[in-house]
């Protein structure tokens, strides 16, 4: 049965080839469609290959451009944060409140925040106000 199927298939193929040989001006539309599909796929793959991936530097730049920047805080932090940090670390040190356990815990939390934000003048000013209110410190 397989032999007859193969023979029938070869007869059909020979007939198609024979028809195309009889009329050399006939157009094989399926071949042109296959070539067009190949060219489209090759173009898409080439385009993806040339586009490349976003580098870490490009990603960092794009993320930075999406964020709001407080230039006033940057300039203020550049010139004033060290002096403000030095003042706050002395006045808000937890050892100054060793006798009062509640104030000592508050001072420790504030002192940790001061240390984390030692170059952020805006946050240091907020912590100074918090220390005035919670620890009753006069600056």
HUSULLIN-V665969 format. One record per residue. N is the residue number from 1. RES is the residue in three letters. PSI is psi in whole degrees, 0 to 359 (NA if undefined). NEAR is the number of other ideal C-beta (glycine too) atoms within 12 Angstrom. Layout:
N|RES|PSI|NEAR, N|RES|PSI|NEAR
This chain:
1|UNK|319|7, 2|UNK|325|8, 3|UNK|320|9, 4|UNK|324|10, 5|UNK|318|11, 6|UNK|319|12, 7|UNK|320|13, 8|UNK|320|14, 9|UNK|318|14, 10|UNK|325|14, 11|UNK|318|14, 12|UNK|318|14, 13|UNK|317|14, 14|UNK|322|14, 15|UNK|318|14, 16|UNK|318|17, 17|UNK|319|15, 18|UNK|320|13, 19|UNK|320|14, 20|UNK|332|17, 21|UNK|330|12, 22|UNK|319|11, 23|UNK|92|12, 24|UNK|346|9, 25|UNK|0|8, 26|UNK|146|14, 27|UNK|133|11, 28|UNK|95|16, 29|UNK|327|10, 30|UNK|326|12, 31|UNK|317|13, 32|UNK|324|12, 33|UNK|317|13, 34|UNK|319|13, 35|UNK|318|14, 36|UNK|316|14, 37|UNK|318|14, 38|UNK|315|14, 39|UNK|321|14, 40|UNK|314|14, 41|UNK|318|14, 42|UNK|319|14, 43|UNK|315|14, 44|UNK|316|14, 45|UNK|319|13, 46|UNK|319|12, 47|UNK|316|12, 48|UNK|321|12, 49|UNK|318|11, 50|UNK|336|10, 51|UNK|321|10, 52|UNK|176|9, 53|UNK|156|11, 54|UNK|125|12, 55|UNK|167|10, 56|UNK|323|10, 57|UNK|318|11, 58|UNK|320|13, 59|UNK|316|13, 60|UNK|318|13, 61|UNK|315|13, 62|UNK|319|13, 63|UNK|321|12, 64|UNK|323|12, 65|UNK|336|11, 66|UNK|341|10, 67|UNK|153|10, 68|UNK|140|10, 69|UNK|130|11, 70|UNK|92|14, 71|UNK|329|11, 72|UNK|317|15, 73|UNK|323|22, 74|UNK|313|17, 75|UNK|316|14, 76|UNK|320|21, 77|UNK|325|24, 78|UNK|324|15, 79|UNK|332|14, 80|UNK|349|24, 81|UNK|326|28, 82|UNK|315|18, 83|UNK|318|18, 84|UNK|320|31, 85|UNK|314|28, 86|UNK|318|16, 87|UNK|314|23, 88|UNK|321|38, 89|UNK|330|29, 90|UNK|313|19, 91|UNK|329|27, 92|UNK|13|37, 93|UNK|136|24, 94|UNK|336|27, 95|UNK|337|16, 96|UNK|342|23, 97|UNK|37|25, 98|UNK|333|13, 99|UNK|332|11, 100|UNK|113|17, 101|UNK|322|12, 102|UNK|311|14, 103|UNK|328|24, 104|UNK|317|21, 105|UNK|318|17, 106|UNK|316|25, 107|UNK|322|33, 108|UNK|317|24, 109|UNK|315|22, 110|UNK|319|35, 111|UNK|321|30, 112|UNK|319|19, 113|UNK|321|25, 114|UNK|316|34, 115|UNK|320|21, 116|UNK|327|16, 117|UNK|37|26, 118|UNK|344|24, 119|UNK|12|21, 120|UNK|97|26, 121|UNK|322|29, 122|UNK|314|22, 123|UNK|325|26, 124|UNK|323|35, 125|UNK|320|25, 126|UNK|319|20, 127|UNK|328|37, 128|UNK|317|31, 129|UNK|320|19, 130|UNK|321|24, 131|UNK|322|34, 132|UNK|316|18, 133|UNK|312|14, 134|UNK|329|23, 135|UNK|358|30, 136|UNK|48|17, 137|UNK|135|24, 138|UNK|128|9, 139|UNK|NA|17
